[in-house]
Amino acid sequence: MADSRDRIEIDGLQQTGAAPRRAATPSGSRFIMVWFKCCQRYGRLSRNAAKTRYEGRCPRCGGRVSAGIGTDGTNRRMFEAR
């Protein structure tokens, strides 16, 4: 079961807990993994060009999700969107 700090709202307007700090792939692109409860699917949120938020959509229903990047950050790589 996910900790409440790992949840972000599907509408993309709210996030609970600390903002994700960073996760890198070998190619250098940055993303966080998300479990979309709405459709029971995994997906990714990619960092925006301004490097201020991670943004993406549910791979099945297209619900938008956004999580802010803060100075206090976290090393967590997996979050839950509801």
LINMO-V535143 format. One record per residue. N is the residue number from 1. RES is the residue in one small letter. SS is DSSP state (@ for helix, = for strand, . for the rest). PHI is phi as a letter, one per 30 degrees, with the letter a starting at -180 (NA if undefined). D_FIRST is the distance of its C-alpha to the first C-alpha in Angstrom with 1 decimal. Layout:
# LINMO-V535143
N,RES,SS,PHI,D_FIRST + N,RES,SS,PHI,D_FIRST
This chain:
# LINMO-V535143
1,m,.,NA,0.0 + 2,a,.,d,3.8 + 3,d,.,d,6.6 + 4,s,@,d,9.3 + 5,r,@,d,11.6 + 6,d,@,c,10.1 + 7,r,=,c,11.1 + 8,i,=,b,14.6 + 9,e,.,d,16.6 + 10,i,.,e,18.0 + 11,d,.,d,21.5 + 12,g,.,i,21.4 + 13,l,.,c,22.9 + 14,q,.,b,20.2 + 15,q,=,b,17.6 + 16,t,.,c,15.7 + 17,g,.,i,15.8 + 18,a,.,d,17.9 + 19,a,.,d,19.3 + 20,p,.,d,18.8 + 21,r,.,d,21.7 + 22,r,.,a,22.4 + 23,a,.,b,21.7 + 24,a,=,b,24.7 + 25,t,.,c,25.7 + 26,p,.,e,28.9 + 27,s,.,d,30.8 + 28,g,.,j,29.9 + 29,s,.,d,28.1 + 30,r,=,c,25.1 + 31,f,=,a,21.8 + 32,i,=,b,18.1 + 33,m,=,d,15.6 + 34,v,=,b,13.7 + 35,w,=,c,11.5 + 36,f,=,d,13.6 + 37,k,.,d,12.0 + 38,c,.,e,15.7 + 39,c,.,b,16.8 + 40,q,.,h,13.8 + 41,r,=,b,15.4 + 42,y,=,c,15.1 + 43,g,=,a,17.7 + 44,r,=,b,19.3 + 45,l,=,c,20.6 + 46,s,=,c,23.9 + 47,r,=,d,25.7 + 48,n,.,d,28.6 + 49,a,.,d,32.2 + 50,a,.,d,32.4 + 51,k,.,i,29.4 + 52,t,.,c,28.1 + 53,r,=,b,25.0 + 54,y,=,c,22.7 + 55,e,=,b,23.4 + 56,g,=,a,22.7 + 57,r,=,b,22.1 + 58,c,.,d,19.9 + 59,p,.,d,21.6 + 60,r,.,c,22.0 + 61,c,.,c,22.9 + 62,g,.,i,23.9 + 63,g,.,e,22.0 + 64,r,=,d,22.7 + 65,v,=,b,20.2 + 66,s,=,b,21.4 + 67,a,=,b,20.2 + 68,g,=,d,22.8 + 69,i,.,c,23.7 + 70,g,.,c,24.7 + 71,t,.,d,26.6 + 72,d,.,d,23.9 + 73,g,.,g,21.4 + 74,t,.,b,18.5 + 75,n,.,c,18.3 + 76,r,.,d,14.8 + 77,r,.,c,15.2 + 78,m,=,b,12.1 + 79,f,=,b,11.1 + 80,e,=,b,9.9 + 81,a,=,c,12.9 + 82,r,.,b,13.2
